[in-house]
Amino acid sequence: MKKLGNKGQKWLKILHVYFACVWVGCATALMVMQFFIKAKNGGELYGILYTLDFVDLFILVPGAIGVFLTALVFSIWTNWGWFKHHWITVKWIICVYGMIFGTFWLGPWLSGMADIAEEQGLQALSNLDYLSHRHHSMIFGTFQVLTIIFAVIISVRKPWKRKTKTEKKPFNKMK
């Protein structure tokens, strides 16, 4: 299969980094806002949660999809491959896990909180479903943010590199 040239790879990298910034930035903002923003009335609570849900659905999700699609292109049309390096495999696991967990748990918990707040206003703060969604969202949302930040770190550090043939074992003198 034909590979992307140097110029194409640079543009692909720009897109991949952009989408990663969107995903990490939105996830971080959503997590931090849940811990620190406090509503004074039911309208504020619903407005905050509706805004968080909007950011999740219309900014974070496209960022995550963009990361996935650009990673797919990297794996198919460049020499990076799918499993050539352990750090790439770890990034794939984090990406797929993050998208699945976000789609089936984190997103619905956030949407559920917004729905409950719309119906009950500030009384939602004593609703057991709301409190459960919030608790799970805060714990697992924090874990999600930390894992995607870890993906960024390993993207830069590239640990667990495959050894090249020119690398030699260090000479060890023992006396």
N, C-alpha and C positions, 0 to 999 in steps of 0.2 A: 504494500500500500504506500502511496506517495506521502511523504512527510512534509510538514510545514517548513518553510524557509526561515531564516534568521529574523527577517522583518515580521513575518506572520507570527512567529513565536513571541516576539516582543509585544505585539498588539494583544495577543492572547494573554500574556502575563499581566498586562495592564488591566484587561477586563477581569481576570481572575482576582487580582488584588483589589480592584474596585468592589466587586461583589462580596469578597471576604470582609472588606471594611463595612459594607452595608450590613451584612449579617451580624458581625461581631458588635458593631456600634448599636444597632437596634436591640439586639439581645441584652447587651449591657444596660442600655437605657431602660428597657422594660423591667429588668430585674431591679435596678436601683430605684426606679420610680415606685415599684410596689412596696419597697421597704420604707421610703421616706415621704411620700406624698400622702397627706391626710386630708380627707374631705370634711367640710364644715356642715354640709347639708346633703340631702338625697340627690339633688340636681348635680352638685359638684361630683359626688361619688360616681354617678352614672356617666357624667361627662369625662371624667378621668379614665374610667374603665373602657368607655367607648373609644376614646382616643388611643389607649394602649392596644385595644383589639384592632383598630384601624391600622396602626403602625405595624402590628404583627402580620396582618393579612396582606396589606398592600405595599409594604416596604421590606420587612424582614423576609417574608416568604419568597418574593422575587430575588432577593439577595442570595438566599440559600440555593434556590434553583439555578441562579447564575453561577454560583460556585460549582455546583454539581455538573452543569453542562460544560463549563470551561475545563473542569478537571477531566471530563470525558474526552474532550478534544485533545487535551494534553496527553492522555493515555493512549489514544488511538493514532494521532497524527504527529507525534514527536517521539524522540528516542527515550523519554522518561518511562514509558510503559505503565503497566498496571501493578506489577509486583517486583519490579527490578530492585527496589530498595525497600527495606522494612518500614522506613518512615512514610513512604507513599502508601503502603498498605494500611498503616495506622491512620493516616489522613482519610483514606477511603472509608474505613470503619467509622471514624468520627463523623464524617459527612453523612453517610447513610443513616447511622444511628440518630444523628441530630434531626434529620429531615423526618424520619419515621416517628420519633418521640415527640417532636414538635407538632406534627400533623395530627396524631391520634390522642395525645394527652395534653401537652402544654397549651396549644391553641384552643382546644375545647374548654379547658379549665378557665382560660381568660375570657372567652366568649360567654361561658356560663356565668361568670361573675358579673359581667356587663348586663346580661339578661336579668339576673336576680336584682341587681341595683336599679334597673329600669322599672321593674315591677314594685319593689319594696322600698326604694329610696334608702335612707340611712338605716332603716330596720334590717337591711341586708347584712349589716355588721353583726347581727345576732342569729342569722340564718345558718344552720348547720352545713348545708350544701355549699353556701358561699364560703364559710370558714374553712371547710375541707379543701375546696378549690384553691383558695388563697394560700393555705398552708402547703399544699402540694406544689403549687406554682412557684412559691418562694424557694422551697428546698430544691426541687428538680430543675427549676429555671436557673438557679445559681450553679448547679452541677453542669447544666447545659452550657452556660457561659464559660465556665472554667475549661470544659472540654474543647470548645471551639477556639478559645484563646491558646490552649495547648497545641491545637492544630497549626495556629499561626506561628507559634514558637518553633515547632519542629520544621515548618516550612523554611524558616530562616536558618536554623541551626543544622538541619539535615543530619540528625544523629543516625547511628546504625548504618552508615554508608557501607556499600559493598566494597570489599577490598579489591584494589587493582593488582595486576600481576607485578607491577614495579615496586609495590610496597614490600618492605622486608621486615622480618621480625627483629626486634631490638637485640643487639648483642649483649649477652649477659655474662659477665665474668663472675665466677664463683670461686672463692679461695677460702 
